[in-house]
Amino acid sequence: MDFSMQLERCQVYCFHLTIGARLTFLAAFSKMATRFTQLSSMNSDHNHNRHPFPRPLLVLFVLLAGVSLACGSFAPRPASQPTPWPTPTSRPPTATPTARVQPRDIAAVTPTPELAPTQEPLPTATPAGNVQMGQQARIVARTGLNIRSEPSTAAALAGRFGAGVLVQLIGGPTEADGYLWWQVDDLHGRAGWVAAGDGTDLWVNGEIGEPRPVGRAVRPGDTVAVTVRPGLALAVRYEPSQSSITVRRVVRNTQFEIIGGPVSVDDYRWWKVRRADGLTGWAAEGDSETRWLSPIE
């Protein structure tokens, strides 16, 4: 039971008590008034024998008046409703100021529509060194070039072309193992696949250029050049033998025409040569390390 209900009951009780006290007071007052009237009459008849106002009645009158005044303020009042505790109200969210976007800013942040990716055509391998199918080309690799049975570095070796050799392009190009391959033929029994380069160095060139000594074996009918090491000379002998008399010693780059041979003597291949001025004799083609006579192509 809360305090408001207790207070209300107390007010009702006091109200009832006040009503009873007032009724009692009225009854007592009525009696006292009657008694007072009687006493007044008696005083008028017997002035010499006055009786004082009864003191108990006066005390009772004062008590009843005090009770009536005290309890009169406890008349029932409307029950006071408890004042609700103020509920804190949440403040509305404060809007964050938005920076004004200038027209140039709008243009700057406008998303660019993405274009659908277009599939670019795969690049077509362009033959390096102006090499063309069906034409002649020169092997320009400084140490020569391997011949393969197939366009692959794992294919079997079919020989080797020396530096400067002329070949005919008969097939390709084909890409494999990071190289561009051509099928070539030297028109003298050697054919196969060669790599045209490694992306840095060019090994096969369609620009033949001027005739030059090449790294291949001498054939009958060739024009050859003396290719001994600088500072050395080649002996031209009367007979194809190291023990034969030397006709003349010739220097590097001297040119001869092959007019006979070959003859194998003393572990050398000998060719009969003739110079433009008529000098004739036999000369060895070379040893296992150096070519002394090289065909000019």
C-alpha positions as CSV (number, residue, x, y, z in Angstrom):
1,M,0.0,0.0,0.0
2,D,1.5,3.3,-1.0
3,F,1.6,6.6,0.8
4,S,-1.3,8.2,-1.2
5,M,-3.8,5.5,-0.2
6,Q,-2.8,5.8,3.5
7,L,-3.2,9.6,3.3
8,E,-6.6,9.2,1.7
9,R,-7.8,6.8,4.4
10,C,-6.6,9.2,7.1
11,Q,-8.5,12.1,5.5
12,V,-11.7,10.0,5.4
13,Y,-11.3,9.0,9.0
14,C,-10.7,12.6,10.1
15,F,-13.7,13.7,8.1
16,H,-16.0,11.2,9.9
17,L,-14.5,12.2,13.2
18,T,-15.2,15.9,12.4
19,I,-18.8,15.1,11.6
20,G,-19.3,13.3,14.9
21,A,-17.5,16.0,16.8
22,R,-19.7,18.7,15.3
23,L,-22.9,16.7,16.0
24,T,-21.8,16.3,19.6
25,F,-20.8,19.9,19.8
26,L,-24.3,21.0,18.5
27,A,-26.0,18.8,21.0
28,A,-24.0,20.1,23.8
29,F,-24.4,23.6,22.6
30,S,-28.1,23.1,22.4
31,K,-28.2,21.9,26.0
32,M,-25.9,24.7,27.1
33,A,-28.1,27.2,25.4
34,T,-31.2,25.8,27.1
35,R,-29.5,25.8,30.4
36,F,-28.3,29.3,29.8
37,T,-31.8,30.5,29.0
38,Q,-33.1,28.9,32.2
39,L,-30.3,30.5,34.2
40,S,-31.1,33.9,32.6
41,S,-34.7,33.6,33.7
42,M,-33.7,32.7,37.2
43,N,-31.3,35.6,37.3
44,S,-34.1,38.0,36.3
45,D,-36.3,36.7,39.1
46,H,-33.6,36.4,41.7
47,N,-31.1,39.0,41.1
48,H,-29.8,38.7,44.5
49,N,-28.9,35.0,44.1
50,R,-26.6,34.8,40.9
51,H,-25.1,31.5,39.9
52,P,-22.0,31.6,37.8
53,F,-21.8,30.0,34.3
54,P,-20.9,26.3,34.7
55,R,-17.2,25.9,34.2
56,P,-17.3,22.2,32.9
57,L,-19.6,23.3,30.1
58,L,-17.2,26.0,29.2
59,V,-14.3,23.5,29.0
60,L,-16.3,21.1,26.9
61,F,-17.3,23.9,24.6
62,V,-13.7,24.9,24.1
63,L,-12.6,21.2,23.4
64,L,-15.3,20.6,20.9
65,A,-14.6,23.9,19.1
66,G,-10.9,23.0,18.9
67,V,-11.6,19.5,17.6
68,S,-14.0,20.9,15.0
69,L,-11.4,23.5,13.9
70,A,-8.6,20.9,13.9
71,C,-10.4,18.2,12.0
72,G,-12.2,20.6,9.7
73,S,-9.1,20.9,7.6
74,F,-9.1,17.1,6.9
75,A,-12.2,17.2,4.7
76,P,-11.8,14.8,1.9
77,R,-9.9,16.2,-1.0
78,P,-9.4,14.8,-4.4
79,A,-6.7,12.3,-4.4
80,S,-3.6,13.8,-5.7
81,Q,-2.1,12.0,-8.6
82,P,1.6,11.3,-8.3
83,T,3.6,13.6,-10.5
84,P,5.4,11.4,-13.0
85,W,9.2,11.7,-13.1
86,P,10.0,13.7,-16.2
87,T,11.1,11.4,-19.0
88,P,14.2,12.6,-20.7
89,T,13.5,13.4,-24.3
90,S,16.1,12.5,-26.8
91,R,17.4,15.4,-28.8
92,P,16.8,15.1,-32.5
93,P,19.9,14.2,-34.4
94,T,21.7,17.3,-35.6
95,A,22.2,17.2,-39.3
96,T,25.8,17.2,-40.4
97,P,26.3,20.1,-42.7
98,T,27.1,18.9,-46.2
99,A,29.6,20.8,-48.2
100,R,28.2,22.4,-51.2
101,V,29.4,20.7,-54.3
102,Q,30.4,23.1,-57.0
103,P,29.5,22.2,-60.6
104,R,33.1,21.4,-61.4
105,D,33.2,19.0,-58.4
106,I,30.1,17.2,-59.8
107,A,31.8,16.8,-63.1
108,A,34.9,15.5,-61.3
109,V,33.1,12.8,-59.4
110,T,30.8,11.6,-62.2
111,P,31.6,8.0,-62.7
112,T,33.0,7.1,-66.0
113,P,31.1,4.2,-67.6
114,E,33.2,1.2,-67.9
115,L,33.7,0.0,-71.4
116,A,33.5,-3.7,-72.2
117,P,36.9,-5.1,-72.6
118,T,37.7,-5.8,-76.3
119,Q,39.7,-8.8,-77.0
120,E,42.8,-7.8,-78.8
121,P,44.0,-10.0,-81.6
122,L,47.1,-12.0,-80.8
123,P,50.2,-10.5,-82.3
124,T,51.4,-12.3,-85.4
125,A,55.0,-13.2,-85.2
126,T,56.9,-11.0,-87.6
127,P,59.9,-12.7,-89.2
128,A,63.1,-10.9,-88.0
129,G,65.8,-9.9,-90.3
130,N,63.7,-9.4,-93.4
131,V,63.4,-13.2,-93.9
132,Q,60.9,-14.3,-96.5
133,M,59.6,-17.7,-97.4
134,G,61.2,-19.1,-100.6
135,Q,64.1,-16.6,-100.5
136,Q,67.8,-17.0,-99.5
137,A,69.0,-16.0,-96.1
138,R,72.3,-16.0,-94.4
139,I,73.3,-17.6,-91.1
140,V,74.7,-14.7,-89.1
141,A,75.2,-16.5,-85.8
142,R,78.8,-15.9,-84.9
143,T,79.6,-19.5,-84.1
144,G,77.2,-21.1,-86.5
145,L,73.7,-22.6,-86.0
146,N,72.4,-26.1,-85.0
147,I,70.1,-27.9,-87.5
148,R,67.2,-29.8,-85.9
149,S,64.9,-32.4,-87.3
150,E,61.8,-30.6,-85.8
151,P,61.2,-27.0,-84.7
152,S,62.1,-27.7,-81.1
153,T,65.1,-27.5,-78.9
154,A,64.4,-31.1,-77.8
155,A,64.5,-32.4,-81.4
156,A,67.4,-34.5,-82.7
157,L,70.4,-32.7,-84.2
158,A,70.7,-33.0,-87.9
159,G,74.0,-31.2,-88.3
160,R,75.3,-27.6,-88.1
161,F,75.5,-24.6,-90.4
162,G,78.6,-22.5,-90.1
163,A,78.6,-18.8,-89.8
164,G,77.8,-16.9,-93.0
165,V,76.3,-19.9,-94.8
166,L,73.6,-19.2,-97.4
167,V,70.4,-21.3,-97.1
168,Q,67.0,-21.4,-98.8
169,L,63.9,-21.0,-96.7
170,I,61.5,-23.9,-97.5
171,G,59.2,-23.9,-94.4
172,G,57.9,-21.9,-91.4
173,P,57.9,-19.8,-89.5
174,T,56.9,-21.7,-86.4
175,E,57.0,-20.6,-82.8
176,A,58.2,-23.1,-80.2
177,D,60.2,-23.1,-77.0
178,G,60.5,-19.3,-77.1
179,Y,62.0,-19.2,-80.6
180,L,60.9,-18.5,-84.2
181,W,61.9,-21.5,-86.4
182,W,62.5,-21.8,-90.1
183,Q,63.0,-24.8,-92.2
184,V,66.0,-24.3,-94.5
185,D,68.1,-26.1,-97.1
186,D,71.6,-25.3,-98.3
187,L,70.9,-27.0,-101.6
188,H,73.9,-29.3,-101.0
189,G,72.4,-32.0,-98.9
190,R,71.8,-30.3,-95.6
191,A,68.3,-29.4,-94.5
192,G,66.4,-29.0,-91.3
193,W,65.0,-26.5,-88.8
194,V,66.9,-23.6,-87.4
195,A,66.0,-20.9,-84.8
196,A,66.0,-17.4,-86.2
197,G,67.1,-15.7,-83.0
198,D,66.6,-15.5,-79.2
199,G,64.9,-12.1,-79.1
200,T,68.2,-10.2,-78.6
201,D,70.6,-11.6,-81.2
202,L,69.6,-12.3,-84.8
203,W,70.8,-15.6,-86.2
204,V,69.2,-15.8,-89.6
205,N,69.1,-12.7,-91.8
206,G,67.4,-12.2,-95.2
207,E,69.8,-9.4,-96.0
208,I,72.5,-11.4,-97.7
209,G,74.9,-8.5,-98.4
210,E,78.2,-8.8,-100.2
211,P,79.9,-12.2,-100.8
212,R,82.0,-13.3,-97.8
213,P,83.8,-16.4,-96.6
214,V,81.4,-18.8,-94.9
215,G,81.9,-21.6,-92.4
216,R,81.2,-24.7,-94.4
217,A,83.1,-27.4,-96.1
218,V,84.7,-26.6,-99.5
219,R,83.0,-28.1,-102.6
220,P,84.3,-28.6,-106.1
221,G,83.8,-25.4,-108.1
222,D,83.8,-23.1,-105.1
223,T,85.7,-19.8,-104.9
224,V,87.5,-19.8,-101.6
225,A,89.4,-17.4,-99.4
226,V,92.4,-18.0,-97.2
227,T,91.1,-17.8,-93.6
228,V,94.1,-18.6,-91.5
229,R,94.6,-16.7,-88.3
230,P,95.9,-13.2,-88.6
231,G,99.7,-13.1,-88.9
232,L,100.0,-16.6,-90.3
233,A,100.3,-17.7,-94.0
234,L,99.1,-20.8,-96.0
235,A,101.6,-22.9,-97.9
236,V,100.7,-23.8,-101.5
237,R,102.6,-26.9,-102.5
238,Y,103.4,-28.7,-105.7
239,E,101.8,-32.0,-104.4
240,P,99.1,-32.7,-101.8
241,S,101.5,-33.5,-99.0
242,Q,103.2,-31.8,-96.1
243,S,106.6,-33.1,-97.3
244,S,106.1,-31.6,-100.8
245,I,107.9,-28.5,-101.9
246,T,106.2,-25.2,-101.2
247,V,105.4,-23.1,-104.3
248,R,104.3,-20.0,-102.4
249,R,103.0,-18.9,-99.0
250,V,99.9,-16.7,-99.2
251,V,98.3,-14.4,-96.6
252,R,94.9,-14.1,-95.2
253,N,92.0,-13.2,-97.5
254,T,93.8,-14.4,-100.7
255,Q,91.2,-15.9,-103.1
256,F,91.5,-19.0,-105.2
257,E,89.3,-21.0,-107.5
258,I,88.9,-24.7,-106.7
259,I,90.1,-26.7,-109.8
260,G,90.7,-30.2,-108.3
261,G,90.4,-32.4,-105.3
262,P,89.8,-33.3,-102.7
263,V,92.6,-35.6,-101.7
264,S,93.2,-36.9,-98.2
265,V,96.8,-37.1,-97.2
266,D,98.5,-36.8,-93.8
267,D,95.1,-36.4,-92.2
268,Y,94.3,-33.4,-94.3
269,R,91.9,-32.7,-97.2
270,W,93.9,-31.2,-100.0
271,W,92.4,-29.0,-102.8
272,K,94.0,-28.0,-106.0
273,V,93.7,-24.2,-106.2
274,R,94.4,-21.5,-108.8
275,R,94.8,-17.8,-108.2
276,A,93.7,-15.2,-110.6
277,D,97.3,-14.4,-111.6
278,G,97.8,-18.1,-112.5
279,L,99.5,-19.3,-109.3
280,T,98.5,-23.0,-109.0
281,G,99.2,-25.6,-106.4
282,W,97.7,-27.8,-103.6
283,A,96.5,-26.4,-100.3
284,A,95.1,-28.1,-97.2
285,E,91.5,-27.2,-96.2
286,G,92.3,-26.9,-92.5
287,D,92.7,-28.8,-89.2
288,S,90.3,-29.8,-86.5
289,E,90.2,-26.3,-85.0
290,T,90.7,-23.8,-87.8
291,R,89.4,-23.6,-91.4
292,W,92.2,-22.5,-93.7
293,L,90.1,-22.3,-96.9
294,S,86.6,-21.0,-96.7
295,P,84.0,-20.8,-99.5
296,I,82.9,-17.4,-100.5
297,E,79.1,-16.9,-100.8
